[in-house]
Amino acid sequence: MILPENLPERSWERIGSNLRELVNSSAWWLADWLIYGEATYGWRRYKEAIERTGLDYQTLRNYAWVARRFEHHRRRDSLSFAHHAEVTRLSPPEQDYWLRKAEQQKWSRNELRRAVRASLAVQSGTAEVPAGGDDAGQEVPRLAGSAAGKRRQKVTTLTIELPADKLDHCAKAAAAHGLSVDKWVARMLETAVLPTAVLPAAERRPA
C-alpha cells in the first residue's frame, strides 16, 4: 500500500477502520466459500481450497468450524472473527451472551478470552484467589458440586423442554451467575427445595 504524502490524520484513521472491516469480513467470506464448496462439491474441494488460498488444511477447517456455529444473523459486525472463535465451544445462548457483553464493554479478543475462562474456572471449581492485589484474601465463589466437596451420590437425569425464547432467558440468567444453563437450573431447583429441607419441623409452615 502506497499512501500519499500529507495524508490527513482523519483519513489515515478511516483507512485503518476500513482495513479492519475488510480483514474481519474476509475471514467470514473465506469460511462461507469453503463451506459452500464442501457442501456442493464434496470433501475433495479442500485440496483445491488449500492451493487457491495458500492456507493449510487445519486453518481452513478452523474457519469453517467457526462459521458453521454462527448463522449470518448471529454474527456481530462490531466484533472480529476471532471474538466469535473464542466462544464457539459454548451453547448458542451462552455465545450470544458473551458476544453481547464483549460488544457492550468493547472488549478485545484477549479480554473476552480471559472473561470466559474465568467464568468456566468458577463453574469447574478450579478458580484460585490471586496472590496479592485488591482481591487478595477474598473468597472465590465455588460451585457446591466442585471437586473439593463432591460426594458420591445417586444422580438422576431430568429432561426439561423449553421454547427457544425461554431457553435464551435462562441462559442469560445463568451466564450472569457464571454458570452453564444446566448447572444454573440445578442450582435453582436446589434453592427451591432447600428451605423445607433444612428448617426444623417446628419452623415449617403447615401444608
C-alpha positions as CSV (number, residue, x, y, z in Angstrom):
1,M,0.0,0.0,0.0
2,I,1.4,3.4,-1.0
3,L,-0.1,6.3,0.9
4,P,0.0,9.9,-0.4
5,E,2.2,12.5,1.3
6,N,0.5,14.9,3.7
7,L,-2.4,12.5,4.2
8,P,-4.8,14.0,6.8
9,E,-4.8,12.1,10.1
10,R,-8.5,11.6,10.0
11,S,-8.2,10.0,6.5
12,W,-5.4,7.7,7.8
13,E,-7.7,6.6,10.7
14,R,-10.6,5.9,8.2
15,I,-8.3,3.8,6.1
16,G,-7.4,1.8,9.2
17,S,-11.0,1.2,10.1
18,N,-11.9,0.1,6.6
19,L,-8.9,-2.3,6.5
20,R,-10.1,-3.8,9.9
21,E,-13.5,-4.3,8.5
22,L,-12.1,-5.9,5.3
23,V,-9.9,-8.3,7.3
24,N,-12.7,-9.3,9.6
25,S,-15.1,-9.8,6.7
26,S,-12.6,-11.7,4.6
27,A,-12.4,-14.4,7.3
28,W,-16.2,-14.9,7.2
29,W,-16.1,-14.8,3.4
30,L,-13.4,-17.4,3.2
31,A,-15.2,-19.7,5.7
32,D,-18.6,-19.4,3.8
33,W,-16.8,-20.0,0.5
34,L,-15.2,-23.1,1.9
35,I,-18.5,-24.4,3.4
36,Y,-20.3,-23.9,0.1
37,G,-17.6,-25.8,-1.8
38,E,-17.6,-28.7,0.7
39,A,-21.4,-28.9,0.6
40,T,-21.7,-28.6,-3.2
41,Y,-18.6,-30.3,-4.5
42,G,-17.6,-32.6,-1.6
43,W,-14.5,-33.0,0.6
44,R,-12.1,-33.1,-2.3
45,R,-12.5,-29.3,-2.6
46,Y,-10.3,-28.9,0.5
47,K,-7.3,-29.7,-1.7
48,E,-8.4,-27.1,-4.1
49,A,-9.0,-24.6,-1.4
50,I,-5.5,-25.1,0.0
51,E,-4.0,-24.5,-3.4
52,R,-6.2,-21.4,-4.0
53,T,-5.7,-19.7,-0.7
54,G,-2.2,-20.8,0.4
55,L,-3.6,-21.7,3.8
56,D,-3.1,-25.0,5.5
57,Y,-5.8,-27.6,6.0
58,Q,-6.2,-27.0,9.7
59,T,-6.6,-23.3,9.3
60,L,-9.3,-23.7,6.7
61,R,-11.0,-26.3,8.9
62,N,-11.0,-23.9,11.9
63,Y,-12.5,-21.1,9.7
64,A,-15.3,-23.4,8.6
65,W,-15.8,-24.8,12.1
66,V,-16.4,-21.3,13.5
67,A,-18.7,-20.2,10.6
68,R,-20.9,-23.2,11.0
69,R,-21.7,-22.3,14.5
70,F,-22.8,-18.8,13.7
71,E,-25.6,-18.2,11.2
72,H,-25.3,-14.9,9.4
73,H,-27.9,-13.2,11.6
74,R,-25.9,-14.1,14.8
75,R,-22.6,-12.6,13.6
76,R,-21.8,-9.3,15.1
77,D,-20.2,-6.7,12.8
78,S,-18.6,-4.8,15.6
79,L,-16.7,-7.9,16.8
80,S,-13.9,-9.7,14.9
81,F,-14.0,-13.3,13.6
82,A,-11.5,-14.1,16.4
83,H,-14.1,-12.9,19.0
84,H,-16.6,-15.4,17.7
85,A,-13.9,-18.1,17.6
86,E,-13.4,-17.7,21.4
87,V,-16.9,-18.8,22.3
88,T,-17.6,-21.5,19.7
89,R,-17.5,-24.3,22.3
90,L,-20.3,-22.7,24.3
91,S,-24.0,-23.2,23.7
92,P,-25.7,-20.7,21.3
93,P,-27.4,-18.7,24.1
94,E,-24.1,-18.5,26.0
95,Q,-22.3,-17.5,22.8
96,D,-24.8,-14.7,22.3
97,Y,-24.5,-13.6,26.0
98,W,-20.7,-13.3,25.9
99,L,-20.6,-11.6,22.5
100,R,-23.2,-9.1,23.6
101,K,-21.1,-8.4,26.7
102,A,-17.9,-8.0,24.7
103,E,-19.7,-5.6,22.4
104,Q,-21.1,-3.5,25.2
105,Q,-17.8,-3.5,27.1
106,K,-15.7,-3.0,24.0
107,W,-13.5,-6.0,24.9
108,S,-10.6,-7.1,22.8
109,R,-10.4,-10.7,21.8
110,N,-8.0,-11.4,24.7
111,E,-10.2,-9.6,27.2
112,L,-13.1,-11.8,26.1
113,R,-11.0,-14.9,26.4
114,R,-10.0,-14.0,29.9
115,A,-13.6,-13.4,31.0
116,V,-14.9,-16.6,29.5
117,R,-12.0,-18.7,31.0
118,A,-12.6,-17.1,34.4
119,S,-16.3,-18.0,34.3
120,L,-15.5,-21.6,33.2
121,A,-12.9,-21.8,36.0
122,V,-15.5,-20.8,38.6
123,Q,-18.0,-23.3,37.2
124,S,-15.5,-26.1,37.4
125,G,-14.3,-25.1,40.9
126,T,-10.7,-24.5,39.8
127,A,-10.6,-20.8,40.3
128,E,-7.9,-19.6,42.6
129,V,-7.5,-16.4,44.7
130,P,-4.9,-14.1,43.1
131,A,-1.7,-13.7,45.1
132,G,-1.7,-10.1,46.3
133,G,-3.7,-7.2,44.8
134,D,-7.0,-5.8,45.9
135,D,-8.7,-9.2,45.7
136,A,-6.2,-11.0,48.0
137,G,-7.9,-12.7,50.8
138,Q,-11.4,-12.7,49.2
139,E,-13.1,-16.0,48.7
140,V,-13.5,-17.1,45.1
141,P,-17.1,-18.5,44.5
142,R,-17.2,-22.2,44.0
143,L,-20.0,-24.5,43.0
144,A,-21.4,-26.9,45.5
145,G,-20.5,-29.7,43.1
146,S,-16.8,-28.8,42.8
147,A,-14.1,-31.4,43.1
148,A,-13.2,-30.3,46.6
149,G,-16.5,-31.0,48.1
150,K,-18.1,-33.5,45.7
151,R,-19.7,-36.5,47.4
152,R,-20.7,-39.7,45.7
153,Q,-24.4,-39.8,45.3
154,K,-27.0,-41.2,43.0
155,V,-27.6,-39.0,40.0
156,T,-30.9,-38.7,38.2
157,T,-31.2,-37.2,34.8
158,L,-34.0,-34.7,34.3
159,T,-35.1,-33.6,30.8
160,I,-36.8,-30.2,30.5
161,E,-38.2,-28.9,27.3
162,L,-38.3,-25.1,26.8
163,P,-39.2,-22.8,23.9
164,A,-36.2,-21.1,22.3
165,D,-37.0,-17.7,23.9
166,K,-37.3,-19.2,27.4
167,L,-34.0,-21.1,26.9
168,D,-32.4,-17.8,25.9
169,H,-33.8,-16.1,29.0
170,C,-32.4,-18.9,31.2
171,A,-29.1,-18.8,29.5
172,K,-28.7,-15.1,30.2
173,A,-29.6,-15.6,33.9
174,A,-27.1,-18.5,34.1
175,A,-24.3,-16.6,32.4
176,A,-24.9,-13.7,34.8
177,H,-24.1,-16.0,37.6
178,G,-21.1,-17.5,35.8
179,L,-22.9,-20.9,35.4
180,S,-23.8,-23.1,32.4
181,V,-27.6,-23.5,31.9
182,D,-27.8,-27.0,33.3
183,K,-25.9,-26.1,36.4
184,W,-27.9,-22.9,36.9
185,V,-31.2,-24.9,36.6
186,A,-29.8,-27.5,39.1
187,R,-28.9,-24.6,41.5
188,M,-32.4,-23.1,41.2
189,L,-34.0,-26.5,41.9
190,E,-31.8,-27.0,44.9
191,T,-32.7,-23.5,46.2
192,A,-36.4,-24.1,45.7
193,V,-36.4,-27.2,47.9
194,L,-33.8,-26.1,50.3
195,P,-36.0,-24.1,52.8
196,T,-38.3,-27.1,53.6
197,A,-35.4,-29.5,53.6
198,V,-33.3,-27.7,56.3
199,L,-35.8,-26.0,58.6
200,P,-36.7,-27.8,61.8
201,A,-40.1,-29.3,61.8
202,A,-41.4,-26.8,64.3
203,E,-40.5,-23.9,61.9
204,R,-42.0,-25.4,58.8
205,R,-45.3,-24.0,57.6
206,P,-48.2,-26.4,57.7
207,A,-49.1,-27.9,54.3
